[in-house]
Amino acid sequence: MKTRKKSNWKRYAYWIFMGCLLLLWRFDYEYTYCEITDGTEVCYTQYLLDNRYCNWKTKGHCPNSSFIRHNAYVDALRSSCERYKRNQNQMDRRFIMGSMDYGTRMDKYEKLMGDKELKIDSIVHYKDLIFSHWHIE
């Protein structure tokens, strides 16, 4: 009785697939993402796998996508404050006031002003303290 030789195509396909995943993980695809919020365009870099290989190699000392997105929004808010200071544009006012509705920015504002009522002039004046960048330690 003849024994039939087993096909190894499944094994080869598995190793080719794993090799492709390893290459994708190692060379993370980077692309630029742009959002338009209240007339202000915010563009920032995104990573397909959230920059995981770099974070694995450096033990967390690489920026991930949420880190980059936050800092891009802070830059956009600061530039909106500068534009509002010059021309009193309502689109910039709406963008600035809309960003003040959550957590840490509102807490920073309350500590600075001692008041919960939002005033656009004080937000523009203290923009560097309210809208702060994240930093990697």
N, C-alpha and C positions, 0 to 999 in steps of 0.2 A: 504494500500500500504506500502510495506516495504522500508525503506530507507537503502541505501547501505552505509556501513562504508568506508570512504576514506582511501586509503593507505598512510601511512606516509613515504614511502621509499625515496621519493625525499627529504623530510626534513632531514631525518637521513643521507642520502648521502651528502647533503650540509654541515651539521655540521661535519661530518667525514672529508670531504675535507678541510674545514676551519681549523680544528684542525691540520691536517697534514701540511698545509701551515704555521700555527703558529709555530709548532715544527721546521720546516725547517728554518724559519726566526730566531728563537731563538737560535738554535744550528747550526750555519752556517758551512757548509762542507768546510774543508780546505784540499788543495792538493798541491803537489809540481809540478811546471811546469818548464821545461828545454828548452832552445832555444840554437841553435848553430849558431853563426854569425862570419863569417870569421875565422873559426877554434877555436873560443873561446866559451866555453859552459857557459851559464848563467842559474843558477837554482834559483828559488824563490818561495815563497808561494803565492798561489792564494786562494781566497774565492769564493764560488759559488754565494753568494748574496752580494759580495763586502763588507763584514763585516758591514752591515747596522745596525744590532741590537746593536753592541758595539758602533757605532757612534751615534745611537739614545740615548743610555743610558748615554754616556759621553759627549754628545753635540759636536761631531766631533773630539774627542781626541784619536781616534784609527786609525791606518794606514789602508788605503784601498789598493786595488790591484795595482793601478797605482803608489802609493807611494812606496810600497814594490818593485815593478819592477824597478823603477827609481834608488833606492838605490842599488839594486843588480847589475844593469848595471854600476853604479859608482864604485862599488867594483871591477867588472871585468875590467873596464878601468884602474883603478889604478894598479891592478896586471899586466895588459898588459904593462903598462909603466915600471914597475919594471923589467919584463922579457925582454923588449926591451932594457933597459939600460944595462942589463947583456950580451945578445947575439945578438943584432941587427937583430932579426927575422923579416922577411918580413910580415908574417901573423899578428903579433902584430902591425906592422907599419900600415898595411891596416885597421885593426880594430880601431886603435886610430884615424887615419886620416878620416875614414869614419864616426866617431862619432862627428867630429867637424863641420859638414856641416849645423847645424841648430842653430838658435836663440841665446840663452843665453850663450852657451859655446863660440861661435864665438865673442859675445860682450865682454865677460870677457877676451878673448885672445887679442882682439884689444886694450882694456884698459891697459892691462899689457905690451904689446909689442909696442903699437903705430903703428902697421903695420898690413895690411890685409893679407900679405903673410904668409902662414902656414909653420913653421919649426918644424920638429919633435923633435929636441933637446930641444927647448924652451917649447914645450908642455910637454915633459917628465919632465923637470925641474920644471915647475909650475903646476904639475898635481893636487896637493891638492887644489889649488886656482881655477883651471878651472873646474875640476870634483868634484863638492861639493854635499854632501848629502842634502836631504830635512829633515827638523826637524818639529815636531809637537809642536805648541806653547801652 
